[in-house]
Amino acid sequence: MKTYDVMVIGSGFAGMAASLFAARRGLSVVQTGATGGIDFSTGFIDLLAVHPIAEQRVWMDPFAALAQLRRDLPAHPYCRVTDEEIVLALTEFTEFLGNQGLCYRGRAGRNTATLTSAGTMKPTYLLPCSAWNGVEAWESKARTLIVDFHGHKGLSARQIAEVRGASWPGLQVARVAFPGMSGELYPEHMAWSMADPGRRAELAAAVAPLAGDVDFVGFPAILGMTETSAVLRHLEELLGKRIFEIPTLPPSIAGPRLRAAFDKGLPGLGVRTCTQKLITNVEYGEDTFRFTAGSGSTAIELSARSAILASGRFFGKGLKADRMRIEEAVFDLPVRQPKTRSSWHRAAFFDPRGHEVNQAGVETDELLRPLGADGNVFHPRLHAAGAILAHQDWMRMKCGAGLAIATAYKAVTGLRDAL
Ligand SMILES: Cc1cc2nc3c(=O)[nH]c(=O)nc-3n(C[C@H](O)[C@H](O)[C@H](O)COP(=O)(O)OP(=O)(O)OC[C@H]3O[C@@H](n4cnc5c(N)ncnc54)[C@H](O)[C@@H]3O)c2cc1C
């Protein structure tokens, strides 16, 4: 059996980033994982926008926010990575995506307020280029038409206009039939159908009479699965308007687009991916980890000299909970968690301080190596990255993908030195 340099456990933002960074540094990589947060994400890469959570303070300079966070929360995983490492990680990650045809854009050192399907403006750090014209339309309060479709539930143009109306008087809305489809519409089907230039022409023909005096047209994010920039360009030519996408409610196609980019790019870097397989057993000695991925007749045995645990929290299945206790699912690592079940959640669901259970996770040393029950490093060649790390509430701090990518970068740096 081949012994890989690294087993990456997880195929969310943290696992994908870890596989990419490790493979590009010449390590042999095997990756396992199934559906996780990335499949439901908007595609935005948040770095840090809210701190402290209790004050709901919003920052447009994420690096100023990081400096404050590091002063206030010394156990937060962002204290384990430097600003320089964050910038390098995000640059390498988005350059890779760009090379796979999934372009990202942002402003160096600044968050950008970005339109969501709810009509709110969300501060994020990097966003798909296909959404960028929406930023410019909003910032200049340009005459803009937002289009939605009969039978598609992921985005309501009318709701966006109701929320934004007073602050964006030039906003107009329209609902049209999506070409070639009827009944309930699914974003993935819609996106694949946009590969056909004839369908794009039909879409443009349906929208053109409604878009007379506007400069921008916004669509739900369904404009192509793998060649979005080509679809956008073609629609811009056909309509003579600047086009942008708005991420839809989950399940959106941001996740499938990201997966498609990794599916296309990682094998070329030599990464072996075992999709839709979870690690069901692990044995380890000083030199090697032996994993079972999957169960029953399709289970496979894998061997690696080191591992990165990027298995997420409850949604990703990296953590599991019974009524009293939270456990880590692969190594049974100690999980930092509220002392009692009754303190998992505060009484009010929307309590601005958040809930203690949302900061549960594994504790690590400076190099992101998980700690064992005795407080020492559990294994010198096991690192952790992403949502499974304790002391952070990525959802409320708006730092999900950024934290995952940055800690994956740090974990790979650490394990490369340990091999
Ligand atoms: C609805 C939604 C919207 C979001 N929107 C944004 C956004 O706008 N911006 C942003 O920055 N972030 C967003 N996120 C967060 C982001 O997608 C990630 O959830 C987050 O960054 C954490 O990534 P992760 O890789 O650590 O964990 P996850 O994405 O949860 O991935 C965990 C991975 O580990 C795998 N795994 C678990 N157990 C095992 C096992 N035993 N063996 C092998 N593999 C295992 C899972 O199958 C999965 O592939 C959103 C998340 C959700 C759910």
Ligand as a Chemical Component Dictionary entry (heavy atoms), coordinates in Angstrom:
data_LIG
# 
_chem_comp.id                   LIG 
_chem_comp.type                 NON-POLYMER 
_chem_comp.pdbx_formal_charge   0 
_chem_comp.three_letter_code    LIG 
# 
loop_
_chem_comp_atom.comp_id 
_chem_comp_atom.atom_id 
_chem_comp_atom.alt_atom_id 
_chem_comp_atom.type_symbol 
_chem_comp_atom.charge 
_chem_comp_atom.model_Cartn_x 
_chem_comp_atom.model_Cartn_y 
_chem_comp_atom.model_Cartn_z 
_chem_comp_atom.pdbx_ordinal 
LIG C1  C1  C 0 -25.170 28.011 4.357 1  
LIG C2  C2  C 0 -23.719 28.394 4.494 2  
LIG C3  C3  C 0 -23.298 29.615 3.959 3  
LIG C4  C4  C 0 -21.958 29.992 4.074 4  
LIG N1  N1  N 0 -21.581 31.172 3.533 5  
LIG C5  C5  C 0 -20.296 31.570 3.659 6  
LIG C6  C6  C 0 -19.870 32.820 3.137 7  
LIG O1  O1  O 0 -20.642 33.592 2.549 8  
LIG N2  N2  N 0 -18.576 33.169 3.311 9  
LIG C7  C7  C 0 -17.673 32.368 3.978 10 
LIG O2  O2  O 0 -16.522 32.753 4.107 11 
LIG N3  N3  N 0 -18.052 31.179 4.481 12 
LIG C8  C8  C 0 -19.327 30.763 4.350 13 
LIG N4  N4  N 0 -19.727 29.562 4.865 14 
LIG C9  C9  C 0 -18.757 28.772 5.623 15 
LIG C10 C10 C 0 -17.889 27.853 4.808 16 
LIG O3  O3  O 0 -18.571 27.244 3.742 17 
LIG C11 C11 C 0 -17.307 26.703 5.659 18 
LIG O4  O4  O 0 -18.353 26.050 6.323 19 
LIG C12 C12 C 0 -16.374 27.113 6.673 20 
LIG O5  O5  O 0 -15.457 27.958 6.093 21 
LIG C13 C13 C 0 -15.675 25.884 7.337 22 
LIG O6  O6  O 0 -14.991 25.092 6.389 23 
LIG P1  P1  P 0 -14.362 23.702 6.787 24 
LIG O7  O7  O 0 -13.693 23.180 5.575 25 
LIG O8  O8  O 0 -13.552 23.835 8.022 26 
LIG O9  O9  O 0 -15.586 22.768 7.211 27 
LIG P2  P2  P 0 -16.766 22.150 6.316 28 
LIG O10 O10 O 0 -17.045 23.025 5.160 29 
LIG O11 O11 O 0 -17.865 21.833 7.240 30 
LIG O12 O12 O 0 -16.162 20.792 5.729 31 
LIG C14 C14 C 0 -15.905 19.684 6.506 32 
LIG C15 C15 C 0 -15.472 18.552 5.614 33 
LIG O13 O13 O 0 -14.991 17.471 6.413 34 
LIG C16 C16 C 0 -15.569 16.256 5.978 35 
LIG N5  N5  N 0 -15.572 15.277 7.061 36 
LIG C17 C17 C 0 -16.219 15.313 8.247 37 
LIG N6  N6  N 0 -15.982 14.191 8.938 38 
LIG C18 C18 C 0 -15.152 13.433 8.174 39 
LIG C19 C19 C 0 -14.577 12.158 8.312 40 
LIG N7  N7  N 0 -14.806 11.377 9.372 41 
LIG N8  N8  N 0 -13.779 11.682 7.316 42 
LIG C20 C20 C 0 -13.527 12.413 6.209 43 
LIG N9  N9  N 0 -14.072 13.649 6.015 44 
LIG C21 C21 C 0 -14.876 14.139 6.982 45 
LIG C22 C22 C 0 -16.950 16.681 5.500 46 
LIG O14 O14 O 0 -17.508 15.676 4.673 47 
LIG C23 C23 C 0 -16.611 17.971 4.774 48 
LIG O15 O15 O 0 -16.130 17.680 3.477 49 
LIG C24 C24 C 0 -21.045 29.148 4.749 50 
LIG C25 C25 C 0 -21.456 27.936 5.274 51 
LIG C26 C26 C 0 -22.784 27.556 5.160 52 
LIG C27 C27 C 0 -23.198 26.243 5.749 53 
# 
loop_
_chem_comp_bond.comp_id 
_chem_comp_bond.atom_id_1 
_chem_comp_bond.atom_id_2 
_chem_comp_bond.value_order 
_chem_comp_bond.pdbx_ordinal 
LIG C1  C2  SING 1  
LIG C2  C3  SING 2  
LIG C2  C26 DOUB 3  
LIG C3  C4  DOUB 4  
LIG C4  N1  SING 5  
LIG C4  C24 SING 6  
LIG N1  C5  DOUB 7  
LIG C5  C6  SING 8  
LIG C5  C8  SING 9  
LIG C6  O1  DOUB 10 
LIG C6  N2  SING 11 
LIG N2  C7  SING 12 
LIG C7  O2  DOUB 13 
LIG C7  N3  SING 14 
LIG N3  C8  DOUB 15 
LIG C8  N4  SING 16 
LIG N4  C9  SING 17 
LIG N4  C24 SING 18 
LIG C9  C10 SING 19 
LIG C10 O3  SING 20 
LIG C10 C11 SING 21 
LIG C11 O4  SING 22 
LIG C11 C12 SING 23 
LIG C12 O5  SING 24 
LIG C12 C13 SING 25 
LIG C13 O6  SING 26 
LIG O6  P1  SING 27 
LIG P1  O7  DOUB 28 
LIG P1  O8  SING 29 
LIG P1  O9  SING 30 
LIG O9  P2  SING 31 
LIG P2  O10 DOUB 32 
LIG P2  O11 SING 33 
LIG P2  O12 SING 34 
LIG O12 C14 SING 35 
LIG C14 C15 SING 36 
LIG C15 O13 SING 37 
LIG C15 C23 SING 38 
LIG O13 C16 SING 39 
LIG C16 N5  SING 40 
LIG C16 C22 SING 41 
LIG N5  C17 SING 42 
LIG N5  C21 SING 43 
LIG C17 N6  DOUB 44 
LIG N6  C18 SING 45 
LIG C18 C19 SING 46 
LIG C18 C21 DOUB 47 
LIG C19 N7  SING 48 
LIG C19 N8  DOUB 49 
LIG N8  C20 SING 50 
LIG C20 N9  DOUB 51 
LIG N9  C21 SING 52 
LIG C22 O14 SING 53 
LIG C22 C23 SING 54 
LIG C23 O15 SING 55 
LIG C24 C25 DOUB 56 
LIG C25 C26 SING 57 
LIG C26 C27 SING 58 
# 
